[in-house]
């Protein structure tokens, strides 16, 4: 499996943006990856507990441990292809986009976490931290799918 992180963070050689981009090949069909992204029980096992559902307009919270419960709202759904939600409304106010593309017998999963306010200390800290954290989170997703 390969990871392709791209945060645009200083020192990466990428131009600075307000978004984190990652891609990961998972040797599982899109239906399995989709379930891990949208089933609350599975989601809690690789990232965060919360009542996630692939329904436009659905509001839920994700338990981010020391960072508290983060309110979210689903904005786009295309089953087994696209899942988009606002994340940390009222604080970070970012958007997480999961895009799934079939590839051979597996799935290429693309993550974009966008909308960080890089001019605010909190936005900058979250961008830097999540830029390093997302690849590890995707590794946990891959391990869950292997079970």
C-alpha positions in Angstrom: 0.0 0.0 0.0 1.2 3.5 -0.7 0.4 6.8 0.9 0.6 10.0 -0.9 0.4 12.8 1.6 0.5 16.4 0.5 -0.2 19.1 3.0 1.3 22.1 1.3 2.9 22.6 4.7 6.3 24.5 5.0 9.2 22.2 4.3 7.3 19.8 2.1 8.2 21.4 -1.2 4.5 21.8 -2.0 2.9 25.3 -2.3 1.1 26.4 0.8 -2.6 25.9 0.7 -5.4 25.7 3.2 -5.9 21.9 2.5 -4.4 18.6 3.3 -4.4 15.9 0.6 -3.8 12.2 1.1 -4.3 9.2 -1.1 -4.1 5.6 -0.2 -4.6 2.4 -2.2 -6.7 -0.2 -0.2 -6.9 -3.7 -1.6 -10.6 -3.9 -0.9 -13.7 -3.1 -3.0 -15.3 0.3 -2.7 -18.3 -1.2 -0.8 -15.9 -2.3 2.1 -14.2 1.1 2.2 -17.5 2.9 2.1 -18.8 0.9 5.0 -15.7 1.8 7.1 -16.3 5.5 6.3 -20.0 5.5 7.0 -20.9 2.9 9.5 -20.6 4.4 13.1 -19.3 1.2 14.7 -16.6 0.7 12.1 -15.7 4.4 12.0 -15.2 4.4 15.8 -12.7 1.6 15.4 -10.3 3.4 13.0 -10.8 7.1 13.8 -13.5 8.6 16.1 -16.8 7.6 17.6 -19.9 9.4 16.3 -23.2 8.9 14.7 -21.9 9.3 11.2 -24.4 8.5 8.4 -24.2 9.1 4.6 -27.3 11.3 4.5 -27.1 14.9 3.2 -28.1 17.3 6.0 -27.3 14.7 8.8 -25.7 16.4 11.8 -23.5 14.4 14.0 -20.6 14.8 16.4 -17.2 13.1 16.4 -15.5 12.4 19.7 -12.0 13.7 19.2 -10.7 12.8 22.7 -8.7 15.6 24.2 -10.0 17.9 21.4 -13.7 17.3 22.5 -16.8 16.5 20.5 -16.7 18.1 17.1 -20.0 19.0 15.3 -20.3 17.9 11.7 -22.8 18.1 8.9 -23.0 15.9 5.8 -23.1 18.1 2.6 -22.6 15.6 -0.3 -23.1 11.9 -0.7 -22.6 9.6 -3.8 -22.7 6.1 -2.4 -19.4 4.3 -2.7 -17.9 7.3 -4.5 -18.1 10.5 -2.5 -18.7 11.5 1.2 -18.3 15.1 2.2 -19.0 16.8 5.6 -18.3 20.0 7.4 -16.0 19.3 10.4 -15.7 21.2 13.7 -18.3 23.8 12.9 -17.9 26.9 15.0 -14.2 26.3 15.6 -12.1 25.0 12.7 -14.9 25.2 10.2 -13.2 22.9 7.7 -14.5 20.3 5.2 -13.5 16.7 4.9 -14.0 15.0 1.5 -13.6 11.3 1.0 -13.5 10.2 -2.7 -13.3 6.5 -3.7 -12.2 5.3 -7.1 -12.2 1.6 -8.0 -8.7 0.5 -9.0 -8.1 -3.1 -10.1 -9.5 -5.3 -7.3 -9.2 -2.5 -4.8 -10.0 1.2 -4.1 -7.9 4.3 -4.3 -9.1 6.5 -1.4 -8.6 10.3 -1.7 -8.9 12.5 1.4 -9.0 16.3 1.2 -9.3 18.2 4.5 -9.8 21.8 3.4 -10.7 25.3 4.7 -8.1 25.8 7.4 -7.6 29.4 8.5 -3.8 29.5 8.3 -3.8 33.1 9.7 -5.2 32.0 13.1 -3.0 30.1 15.6 -5.6 27.4 16.1 -6.1 26.9 12.3 -2.3 26.8 11.8 -1.8 24.3 14.7 -4.7 22.1 13.4 -3.3 22.2 9.9 0.2 21.2 10.9 -1.0 18.5 13.3 -3.6 17.0 11.0 -1.2 17.1 8.1 1.0 14.7 10.0 -1.9 12.8 11.6 -4.0 11.9 8.6 -1.6 9.4 7.1 -1.5 7.5 10.4 -5.3 7.6 10.5 -5.5 6.1 7.0 -3.1 3.4 8.2 -5.5 2.5 10.9 -8.3 2.4 8.4 -6.2 0.0 6.3 -5.6 -2.2 9.3 -9.3 -2.3 10.1 -10.1 -3.5 6.6 -7.5 -6.3 6.9 -9.4 -7.8 9.9 
